[in-house]
Amino acid sequence: MACKKVTLAWIANDVIRKATFMKRRRSLIKKVSELSTLCGVEVSVVLDNPYEGEPEVWSSIPDPVDTVLKFETLPQSNRCKKMLDQEGLYRQSNEKLEQQLERLEKKTKEVEIDHLMYQYLGGRNIADLTIADLHDINKRIDVKTKAAEKMINYLKGYEGEVALPAMEKESGISKAKAK
């Protein structure tokens, strides 16, 4: 049975709040323990328990103070190597989106050039094209010609065999002998 969604709000009832705290504390420590085991990292947790006098400390190593001291002795550049503030996170996300946009624009341009090329191969008048369009179509034809030559050479190398280059590349299927 799936857990219902919990609304994050202050629990007014003291008994329910304490029970929830204890449950969440156990699950947090369990998750931290799993993280330490699965990833092989040093992990320490300090929980300030309002129901007991002093904070609870859990650590995957005998002396968690060593981990804190080791972190504090690192140079500032190593401490924050992979940390991002909001601006850095935005910049990184923006760069990824710009790269994705460039790839999509390139793919769109290729599809448009292919469409133009097939229209003119079908009999449309070539005088309507600009020099830039002709240049792009010429480059696209060269790319397709090279791909076709590569495929022909590949197939010539496997005379008497059924070659499945696309399937081999994607799934690792070996060539089957022709019957």
Disulfide bonds with the S-S distance in Angstrom:
none
